[in-house]
Amino acid sequence: MMALVSTASGAIIARPDPATAPDPTDTGRRLIPAGPLGHAVLLVLAVAAIFPIYWMFVTAFRAPADALSQSPIPWPVSLENFRYVWQTIPIGSMLVNTFAMAFVLTVSQLFLAVLAAYGFAMWDFPGKRVLFMMFIGSWLIPFQVTMIPNYLLVSQLGLLNTIAGVVVPNLCSAFAVLLLRQHLQAFPRDLVDAARIDGRNSWLILWRVVLPNLRPAIAALAIMLFITAWNEYLWPSLVLRKSTALLQVGVRSFLGAEGDNWGAVMAASGLACLPIFLIYLFLQRYVVDAFVRSGLK
């Protein structure tokens, strides 16, 4: 059960009732066994996930002549790859452009997803189920199918070779709508009815009642959307002719017919990962909270 609590700003949020909250020690069926065996499995999975990142930085810190070395420790440690990347491409402006592109996409996708998910979860209208299935069906269409039509549309709008051409076709995310709609399906309707009886319209209910209870889910979704936008490569490489606009496109400048500079590639990729690490460290508690609250009724 959920207890309704009014905050100092007037927002109404739902919190777990301690008397009826589930026992955190009761995990039900375990996907990974407890004890030493479970810790060993988790350790192996953690090493498998971290090793590619570790090897990327190991290669980045090698001397350029030792880029293909198989040694697990970069010795002697060299910053030559990072210096070469900084001198070869305008990585500072590319980081700013990439961050701005990912930020705009994340905000627009979150905003539209909140509105669409609220409508699908809280309102009843003719053709709702069919419209929702068509909307989700657009998420299942491979990018390669819509790539050429989107390219032609961007070209007709005069947005080729601009960051706006990267952003405009991706302003809405069907995945974000689906995820938020699933959270809103479990939202207590009594809370919405109480706010409506209190005289609040649908717009105020959304922003003053619903959103304060979706902060963990929105934070977790924001991280996923930002990482997806940050790591996007194929579409920006099609739209942008200049390789110095976005960081993901600029990394390919170190790969050419005359030879591949893997040390520079790994150094540029390592610099591209740093903003993602910082954002996750700042918002990781919201991600954990989203998974914890998803099990509360």
C-alpha positions in Angstrom: 0.0 0.0 0.0 1.0 3.6 -0.6 0.6 6.5 1.8 -0.2 10.0 0.4 2.1 12.8 1.6 1.9 16.5 0.9 5.3 18.3 0.5 6.1 21.9 1.4 5.7 22.9 -2.3 2.2 21.6 -2.4 3.0 18.5 -4.5 1.3 15.3 -3.4 3.6 12.2 -3.5 3.0 8.6 -2.6 5.3 6.8 -0.2 5.3 3.2 0.9 3.3 2.5 4.1 5.8 1.0 6.6 3.0 -1.2 8.0 2.4 -2.9 4.6 5.7 -2.4 2.8 7.2 -5.7 1.6 10.0 -7.2 3.5 13.3 -6.2 1.8 14.9 -9.4 2.8 12.2 -11.4 0.9 13.6 -11.5 -2.6 11.3 -14.4 -3.8 12.8 -16.6 -6.5 16.5 -15.8 -7.0 17.9 -15.6 -10.5 21.4 -15.9 -9.0 22.1 -18.2 -6.0 23.1 -16.6 -2.7 26.4 -17.3 -1.0 29.9 -17.7 -2.4 28.6 -19.2 -5.7 26.4 -16.2 -6.3 29.2 -13.8 -5.5 31.5 -15.7 -7.9 28.9 -15.4 -10.7 28.5 -11.7 -10.1 32.2 -11.2 -10.1 32.6 -13.0 -13.4 29.8 -10.9 -14.9 31.3 -7.7 -13.5 34.8 -8.5 -14.9 33.2 -9.3 -18.3 31.4 -5.9 -18.4 34.4 -3.8 -17.1 37.2 -5.5 -19.1 36.5 -3.8 -22.5 36.5 -0.4 -20.8 39.7 -1.2 -18.9 41.4 -2.4 -22.2 40.3 0.8 -23.9 42.1 3.0 -21.3 45.1 0.6 -21.2 45.5 1.1 -25.0 45.0 4.8 -24.7 47.8 5.2 -22.1 50.3 3.1 -24.1 53.0 4.7 -26.3 51.8 5.0 -29.9 54.4 2.3 -31.0 52.9 -0.1 -28.4 49.2 0.3 -29.4 48.9 -3.3 -30.4 50.7 -4.7 -27.4 48.9 -7.5 -25.5 50.3 -6.5 -22.1 47.5 -5.9 -19.5 49.4 -3.0 -17.9 50.4 0.0 -20.0 54.1 0.5 -19.2 55.6 2.9 -19.7 52.6 5.1 -19.3 52.3 7.7 -22.0 49.9 10.6 -22.6 51.0 11.0 -26.3 47.7 9.6 -27.6 45.7 12.1 -25.7 48.0 14.9 -26.8 47.7 13.9 -30.4 43.9 13.7 -30.2 43.7 17.2 -28.6 46.0 18.6 -31.3 44.4 16.9 -34.3 40.7 17.5 -33.7 38.8 20.2 -31.9 37.7 17.8 -29.2 36.6 20.6 -26.8 34.0 22.0 -29.1 33.0 18.5 -30.2 32.3 17.6 -26.6 30.2 20.7 -26.2 28.3 20.0 -29.4 27.7 16.3 -28.6 26.6 17.2 -25.0 24.1 19.8 -26.4 22.8 17.4 -29.0 22.3 14.6 -26.4 20.8 17.0 -23.9 18.2 18.5 -26.3 17.2 15.0 -27.4 16.9 13.7 -23.9 14.7 16.7 -22.8 12.5 16.6 -25.8 12.0 12.8 -25.6 11.3 13.0 -21.9 8.8 15.8 -22.3 6.9 14.2 -25.1 7.0 10.8 -23.4 5.5 12.2 -20.2 2.6 13.7 -22.1 1.9 10.7 -24.3 2.3 8.2 -21.5 0.0 10.2 -19.3 -2.7 10.2 -22.0 -2.4 6.5 -22.7 -2.4 5.5 -19.0 -5.0 7.9 -17.5 -7.4 8.8 -20.3 -10.0 6.6 -22.1 -10.8 7.5 -25.7 -11.9 5.6 -28.8 -9.2 3.6 -30.5 -6.8 4.0 -27.6 -5.5 0.4 -27.8 -5.1 0.5 -31.5 -3.3 3.8 -31.5 -1.0 2.6 -28.7 -0.1 -0.6 -30.6 0.6 1.5 -33.7 2.8 3.8 -31.7 4.8 1.0 -30.2 5.0 -0.7 -33.6 7.0 2.3 -34.8 9.6 1.3 -32.2 9.9 -2.2 -33.7 10.7 -0.9 -37.2 14.4 -1.2 -37.8 16.3 2.0 -38.3 17.5 0.9 -41.7 13.9 1.0 -43.0 13.4 4.7 -42.0 16.9 5.8 -42.7 16.5 6.9 -46.3 13.0 8.6 -45.9 14.4 10.5 -42.9 17.5 11.5 -44.9 15.3 12.8 -47.8 13.1 14.7 -45.4 16.1 16.3 -43.7 17.6 17.2 -47.1 14.3 18.9 -48.2 14.2 20.8 -44.9 17.8 22.1 -45.6 19.2 20.5 -42.4 21.9 18.4 -43.9 25.3 19.0 -42.4 23.7 20.6 -39.3 23.2 19.2 -35.8 19.5 20.1 -36.1 19.3 17.5 -38.8 20.5 14.9 -36.3 18.0 16.1 -33.6 14.8 16.7 -35.5 14.0 13.1 -36.6 14.6 11.8 -33.1 12.6 14.2 -31.0 10.2 11.5 -29.8 11.1 8.1 -28.4 8.5 5.2 -28.5 10.6 3.3 -26.0 10.4 6.2 -23.5 6.6 6.3 -23.9 6.3 2.6 -23.3 8.4 2.7 -20.2 6.7 5.6 -18.6 3.2 4.3 -19.5 4.1 1.0 -17.7 5.0 3.0 -14.6 1.8 5.1 -14.8 -0.3 2.0 -15.2 0.7 1.1 -11.6 0.2 4.7 -10.4 -2.5 4.8 -7.6 -5.8 6.1 -9.2 -7.0 7.2 -5.8 -4.3 9.8 -5.7 -5.4 11.2 -9.1 -9.1 11.1 -8.1 -8.3 12.9 -4.9 -6.5 15.7 -6.7 -9.4 16.0 -9.2 -11.9 16.3 -6.4 -9.6 18.9 -4.9 -10.2 21.0 -8.0 -7.0 20.4 -10.0 -7.2 20.0 -13.8 -5.4 17.3 -15.7 -2.4 19.6 -16.4 -1.9 20.4 -12.7 -2.4 16.7 -11.8 0.3 15.7 -14.2 2.9 18.2 -13.0 2.0 18.5 -9.3 0.8 15.0 -8.5 2.1 12.5 -11.0 5.6 13.7 -11.8 6.8 14.0 -8.2 6.2 10.3 -7.9 8.0 9.5 -11.2 11.3 11.1 -10.4 13.3 7.9 -10.0 11.8 6.4 -13.2 12.4 9.7 -15.1 16.0 9.9 -13.9 16.6 6.3 -14.9 15.0 6.9 -18.3 16.9 10.1 -18.8 20.2 8.3 -18.3 19.3 5.7 -20.9 18.1 8.3 -23.4 21.2 10.4 -22.9 23.5 7.5 -23.3 21.7 6.4 -26.5 21.9 9.9 -28.0 25.5 10.3 -26.9 26.5 6.9 -28.5 24.6 7.4 -31.7 26.9 7.1 -34.7 25.2 5.9 -37.9 22.6 8.7 -38.2 25.0 11.6 -37.5 27.6 10.1 -39.9 25.0 10.2 -42.6 23.7 13.7 -41.9 27.0 15.4 -41.1 29.6 15.9 -43.8 32.1 17.5 -41.4 33.9 15.1 -39.1 34.5 17.8 -36.5 30.9 18.5 -35.5 30.2 15.6 -33.1 32.6 13.5 -31.1 31.3 10.1 -32.4 31.8 11.1 -36.0 35.2 12.7 -35.2 36.6 9.5 -33.8 36.5 7.9 -37.3 39.0 10.5 -38.6 41.8 8.4 -37.0 40.7 5.4 -39.1 41.8 5.7 -42.7 43.2 3.9 -45.7 46.7 4.8 -44.8 46.5 3.1 -41.5 44.5 2.9 -38.2 45.7 4.9 -35.2 44.2 2.7 -32.5 45.9 4.5 -29.7 44.3 7.8 -30.8 40.9 6.0 -31.3 41.0 4.6 -27.8 42.1 8.0 -26.3 39.2 9.8 -28.1 36.8 7.1 -27.0 38.0 7.3 -23.4 37.4 11.1 -23.4 34.0 10.5 -24.9 33.1 8.1 -22.0 34.0 10.6 -19.2 30.7 12.7 -19.4 28.6 9.5 -19.3 30.5 8.3 -16.2 30.0 11.6 -14.4 26.3 11.7 -15.2 25.8 8.1 -14.0 27.6 8.8 -10.8 25.4 11.8 -10.2 22.1 10.0 -10.9 22.8 6.4 -9.9 20.8 6.6 -6.7 17.7 7.5 -8.8 18.3 4.4 -11.0 18.5 2.2 -7.9 15.4 3.8 -6.4 13.5 3.2 -9.7 14.1 -0.5 -9.5 13.2 -0.6 -5.8 10.0 1.3 -6.2 9.0 -0.8 -9.2 8.3 -3.7 -6.8 6.1 -1.7 -4.4 2.3 -1.9 -4.7 
